[in-house]
Amino acid sequence: MKVLVTGATGLIGRSVMRALADTRHDAVAVVRDASGKPWRLGAMVDPELTKDAFGLVHLAWNSDPAKSEMNVMGSAVLFDQMRQAGVNRVVFVSSQSAGASRPTRYGRGKLAVESLLLGQQELSVRPGLVWSDPPAGTFARIVQTRALGRVIAARTKPILHPVHLDDIADILSRAAVSTIPSGVIEVGATTPLSMQALVQVALGEPASLVLPLGSLRLAGRILSLAGARGRVIADRLLGLNELERMSDPQDCVLGVKCRPLRRVRAPHGL
């Protein structure tokens, strides 16, 4: 089957493309650069791409919190075009942050896009913390914390539901070629971890310095002054500060059993 993937050059997007290719589906990268079919949020996808397309996995997202409205408006245009083109399945990759009662701008944006999906063949997937070996993304920022020989972690409640990169990619690729389930589904470990517990499992040793949760808020405020990249990292930190555990996490979806977090290879610089 033919599946369009927006944001196909990102961390999860690359894995989704591989998972679709491994199962002999026709995965089409719809991205901002020359590595795939050119497209930007808010623009129309080339109608030739939607022809005979069965599914869409929507991952494209401008991470700058100052541009969150662009994500909502662009997603609305994209979803409308998919419906008009007769694309059978739309899968939106949301976030655990969307389920928080006090979400950050990132979480509010994801929740707003979720509200655009009302059809019986449309699905929003809320992954927990995506982990990989070697570490990448937000997971890497959490575990790359050794300074002056000490492992540092922030003290949190059990709020993190880790899910392996390959597992969430397999789930998304299978969801894109199936019309079940629909609605919203949370994917991650059924038993959440605190940040300090996650660091201990991933690095194989306890944190020697555990900072209060408020330190994330302070660091976020400082980073928010450091341009677009700083705003992105700041929003992630503030998101961890406000994050709440999932209400109904699933660790087995569409036949994919999510593997538990384990010790990872030492990240660069540790």
KEROFI-474662 format. One record per residue (C-alpha): residue number from 1; residue in three letters; chain; x, y, z. Coordinates in nm, 3 decimals, padded with zeros to 5 digits. Layout:
! residues N
nr;rest;kette;xx;yy;zz
NUM;ALA;A;X;Y;Z
...
! end
This chain:
! residues 270
nr;rest;kette;xx;yy;zz
1;MET;A;00.000;00.000;00.000
2;LYS;A;00.105;00.359;-00.059
3;VAL;A;00.161;00.564;00.257
4;LEU;A;00.258;00.930;00.276
5;VAL;A;00.484;01.029;00.566
6;THR;A;00.529;01.395;00.660
7;GLY;A;00.833;01.476;00.871
8;ALA;A;01.000;01.166;00.727
9;THR;A;01.353;01.295;00.794
10;GLY;A;01.301;01.331;01.169
11;LEU;A;01.395;01.075;01.434
12;ILE;A;01.063;00.890;01.432
13;GLY;A;00.996;00.961;01.065
14;ARG;A;01.311;00.783;00.948
15;SER;A;01.217;00.478;01.151
16;VAL;A;00.860;00.479;01.015
17;MET;A;00.995;00.492;00.660
18;ARG;A;01.217;00.190;00.733
19;ALA;A;00.932;-00.002;00.894
20;LEU;A;00.704;00.058;00.595
21;ALA;A;00.977;-00.041;00.350
22;ASP;A;01.053;-00.358;00.551
23;THR;A;00.690;-00.464;00.513
24;ARG;A;00.698;-00.387;00.139
25;HIS;A;00.472;-00.085;00.148
26;ASP;A;00.532;00.214;-00.078
27;ALA;A;00.650;00.481;00.168
28;VAL;A;00.659;00.834;00.026
29;ALA;A;00.853;01.099;00.218
30;VAL;A;00.674;01.435;00.219
31;VAL;A;00.931;01.678;00.361
32;ARG;A;01.069;02.031;00.350
33;ASP;A;01.387;01.955;00.161
34;ALA;A;01.509;01.773;-00.148
35;SER;A;01.534;01.437;00.032
36;GLY;A;01.169;01.366;-00.052
37;LYS;A;00.862;01.520;-00.214
38;PRO;A;00.878;01.893;-00.125
39;TRP;A;00.601;02.024;00.102
40;ARG;A;00.561;02.265;00.393
41;LEU;A;00.296;02.293;00.662
42;GLY;A;00.012;02.505;00.529
43;ALA;A;00.076;02.416;00.164
44;MET;A;-00.110;02.163;-00.049
45;VAL;A;00.050;01.826;-00.112
46;ASP;A;00.108;01.753;-00.482
47;PRO;A;-00.219;01.583;-00.594
48;GLU;A;-00.012;01.324;-00.778
49;LEU;A;00.115;01.202;-00.441
50;THR;A;-00.232;01.150;-00.297
51;LYS;A;-00.339;00.943;-00.597
52;ASP;A;-00.383;00.580;-00.486
53;ALA;A;-00.251;00.663;-00.138
54;PHE;A;-00.408;00.448;00.132
55;GLY;A;-00.266;00.619;00.441
56;LEU;A;-00.089;00.920;00.589
57;VAL;A;00.140;00.937;00.891
58;HIS;A;00.163;01.300;00.999
59;LEU;A;00.482;01.376;01.191
60;ALA;A;00.582;01.717;01.053
61;TRP;A;00.599;01.976;01.332
62;ASN;A;00.763;02.313;01.379
63;SER;A;00.915;02.273;01.724
64;ASP;A;00.950;02.646;01.790
65;PRO;A;00.673;02.715;02.047
66;ALA;A;00.637;03.067;01.907
67;LYS;A;00.506;02.910;01.585
68;SER;A;00.262;02.659;01.732
69;GLU;A;-00.035;02.807;01.544
70;MET;A;00.139;02.720;01.218
71;ASN;A;00.125;02.353;01.315
72;VAL;A;-00.249;02.362;01.381
73;MET;A;-00.340;02.558;01.068
74;GLY;A;-00.106;02.354;00.848
75;SER;A;-00.241;02.025;00.983
76;ALA;A;-00.598;02.138;00.918
77;VAL;A;-00.514;02.207;00.552
78;LEU;A;-00.339;01.870;00.522
79;PHE;A;-00.622;01.670;00.677
80;ASP;A;-00.884;01.840;00.459
81;GLN;A;-00.684;01.756;00.149
82;MET;A;-00.646;01.392;00.253
83;ARG;A;-01.022;01.361;00.306
84;GLN;A;-01.101;01.520;-00.028
85;ALA;A;-00.849;01.291;-00.199
86;GLY;A;-01.010;00.983;-00.048
87;VAL;A;-00.710;00.876;00.158
88;ASN;A;-00.843;00.592;00.375
89;ARG;A;-00.634;00.639;00.687
90;VAL;A;-00.487;00.939;00.869
91;VAL;A;-00.251;00.880;01.164
92;PHE;A;-00.135;01.182;01.361
93;VAL;A;00.163;01.150;01.594
94;SER;A;00.071;01.349;01.904
95;SER;A;00.241;01.349;02.244
96;GLN;A;00.192;01.246;02.605
97;SER;A;00.201;01.620;02.674
98;ALA;A;-00.136;01.659;02.500
99;GLY;A;-00.303;01.468;02.781
100;ALA;A;-00.178;01.692;03.062
101;SER;A;-00.420;01.922;03.243
102;ARG;A;-00.157;02.197;03.223
103;PRO;A;00.012;02.134;02.887
104;THR;A;00.286;02.354;02.747
105;ARG;A;00.239;02.534;02.417
106;TYR;A;00.374;02.219;02.252
107;GLY;A;00.115;02.004;02.429
108;ARG;A;-00.166;02.249;02.359
109;GLY;A;-00.072;02.252;01.991
110;LYS;A;-00.077;01.872;01.974
111;LEU;A;-00.415;01.864;02.149
112;ALA;A;-00.554;02.121;01.906
113;VAL;A;-00.446;01.908;01.609
114;GLU;A;-00.599;01.600;01.773
115;SER;A;-00.933;01.783;01.782
116;LEU;A;-00.922;01.811;01.401
117;LEU;A;-00.940;01.433;01.367
118;LEU;A;-01.300;01.325;01.406
119;GLY;A;-01.344;01.053;01.145
120;GLN;A;-01.375;00.682;01.216
121;GLN;A;-01.062;00.612;01.014
122;GLU;A;-00.845;00.872;01.187
123;LEU;A;-00.611;00.804;01.477
124;SER;A;-00.401;01.014;01.713
125;VAL;A;-00.110;00.831;01.875
126;ARG;A;00.040;00.977;02.193
127;PRO;A;00.384;00.821;02.246
128;GLY;A;00.553;00.840;02.581
129;LEU;A;00.923;00.926;02.605
130;VAL;A;01.083;00.776;02.293
131;TRP;A;01.409;00.603;02.381
132;SER;A;01.675;00.448;02.161
133;ASP;A;02.022;00.301;02.177
134;PRO;A;02.231;00.506;02.122
135;PRO;A;02.023;00.780;02.285
136;ALA;A;01.871;01.053;02.067
137;GLY;A;01.622;01.338;02.097
138;THR;A;01.476;01.433;02.435
139;PHE;A;01.586;01.098;02.576
140;ALA;A;01.947;01.185;02.496
141;ARG;A;01.915;01.522;02.672
142;ILE;A;01.786;01.344;02.983
143;VAL;A;02.063;01.083;03.005
144;GLN;A;02.356;01.294;02.880
145;THR;A;02.385;01.452;03.221
146;ARG;A;02.725;01.350;03.354
147;ALA;A;02.917;01.656;03.473
148;LEU;A;03.240;01.655;03.673
149;GLY;A;03.208;01.280;03.714
150;ARG;A;02.854;01.295;03.854
151;VAL;A;02.530;01.162;03.707
152;ILE;A;02.265;01.433;03.740
153;ALA;A;01.887;01.394;03.728
154;ALA;A;01.588;01.604;03.819
155;ARG;A;01.352;01.468;04.085
156;THR;A;01.010;01.394;03.938
157;LYS;A;00.710;01.180;04.020
158;PRO;A;00.664;00.861;03.814
159;ILE;A;00.545;01.033;03.495
160;LEU;A;00.762;00.896;03.212
161;HIS;A;00.626;00.614;02.994
162;PRO;A;00.922;00.509;02.779
163;VAL;A;00.863;00.348;02.438
164;HIS;A;01.138;00.225;02.208
165;LEU;A;01.187;00.408;01.880
166;ASP;A;01.153;00.092;01.669
167;ASP;A;00.836;-00.013;01.853
168;ILE;A;00.653;00.316;01.804
169;ALA;A;00.766;00.316;01.438
170;ASP;A;00.624;-00.036;01.388
171;ILE;A;00.296;00.069;01.550
172;LEU;A;00.266;00.378;01.331
173;SER;A;00.349;00.187;01.013
174;ARG;A;00.089;-00.079;01.092
175;ALA;A;-00.170;00.181;01.189
176;ALA;A;-00.120;00.356;00.855
177;VAL;A;-00.238;00.050;00.661
178;SER;A;-00.521;-00.047;00.894
179;THR;A;-00.840;00.137;00.986
180;ILE;A;-00.833;00.018;01.348
181;PRO;A;-00.804;00.146;01.612
182;SER;A;-00.941;00.500;01.578
183;GLY;A;-00.965;00.791;01.822
184;VAL;A;-00.674;00.855;02.061
185;ILE;A;-00.434;00.596;02.197
186;GLU;A;-00.150;00.639;02.447
187;VAL;A;00.155;00.419;02.383
188;GLY;A;00.425;00.352;02.639
189;ALA;A;00.523;00.148;02.942
190;THR;A;00.220;00.074;03.157
191;THR;A;00.421;00.146;03.473
192;PRO;A;00.571;00.497;03.459
193;LEU;A;00.918;00.590;03.581
194;SER;A;01.045;00.899;03.754
195;MET;A;01.327;01.079;03.578
196;GLN;A;01.579;00.967;03.838
197;ALA;A;01.462;00.604;03.801
198;LEU;A;01.481;00.627;03.422
199;VAL;A;01.837;00.761;03.439
200;GLN;A;01.937;00.477;03.671
201;VAL;A;01.795;00.210;03.439
202;ALA;A;01.939;00.365;03.123
203;LEU;A;02.287;00.433;03.263
204;GLY;A;02.311;00.141;03.503
205;GLU;A;02.385;00.358;03.805
206;PRO;A;02.190;00.592;04.028
207;ALA;A;02.215;00.967;03.996
208;SER;A;02.473;01.105;04.235
209;LEU;A;02.311;01.448;04.220
210;VAL;A;01.932;01.479;04.212
211;LEU;A;01.806;01.831;04.150
212;PRO;A;01.465;01.960;04.260
213;LEU;A;01.191;01.964;03.999
214;GLY;A;01.185;02.343;04.002
215;SER;A;01.533;02.343;03.848
216;LEU;A;01.371;02.242;03.517
217;ARG;A;01.152;02.550;03.530
218;LEU;A;01.450;02.776;03.600
219;ALA;A;01.659;02.618;03.324
220;GLY;A;01.368;02.652;03.086
221;ARG;A;01.328;03.021;03.155
222;ILE;A;01.697;03.083;03.094
223;LEU;A;01.703;02.881;02.772
224;SER;A;01.390;03.050;02.639
225;LEU;A;01.601;03.365;02.598
226;ALA;A;01.850;03.189;02.369
227;GLY;A;01.672;03.210;02.034
228;ALA;A;01.461;02.951;01.852
229;ARG;A;01.674;02.650;01.951
230;GLY;A;01.672;02.760;02.313
231;ARG;A;01.293;02.802;02.303
232;VAL;A;01.253;02.446;02.175
233;ILE;A;01.465;02.294;02.453
234;ALA;A;01.304;02.524;02.711
235;ASP;A;00.956;02.409;02.609
236;ARG;A;01.063;02.044;02.644
237;LEU;A;01.202;02.111;02.993
238;LEU;A;00.891;02.299;03.096
239;GLY;A;00.688;02.013;02.952
240;LEU;A;00.868;01.768;03.181
241;ASN;A;00.800;02.004;03.469
242;GLU;A;00.424;01.997;03.396
243;LEU;A;00.396;01.640;03.263
244;GLU;A;00.141;01.400;03.409
245;ARG;A;00.129;01.023;03.383
246;MET;A;-00.079;00.870;03.107
247;SER;A;-00.438;00.784;03.189
248;ASP;A;-00.450;00.463;02.982
249;PRO;A;-00.104;00.360;02.851
250;GLN;A;-00.084;00.068;02.610
251;ASP;A;00.232;-00.139;02.565
252;CYS;A;00.089;-00.372;02.304
253;VAL;A;-00.078;-00.221;01.998
254;LEU;A;-00.160;-00.385;01.662
255;GLY;A;00.047;-00.686;01.758
256;VAL;A;00.355;-00.485;01.855
257;LYS;A;00.470;-00.557;02.210
258;CYS;A;00.677;-00.267;02.337
259;ARG;A;01.007;-00.367;02.491
260;PRO;A;01.097;-00.238;02.840
261;LEU;A;01.363;00.027;02.892
262;ARG;A;01.708;-00.122;02.947
263;ARG;A;02.061;-00.001;02.992
264;VAL;A;02.193;00.178;02.686
265;ARG;A;02.541;00.230;02.553
266;ALA;A;02.713;00.526;02.713
267;PRO;A;02.612;00.842;02.524
268;HIS;A;02.881;01.056;02.368
269;GLY;A;03.070;01.242;02.636
270;LEU;A;02.978;01.011;02.926
! end
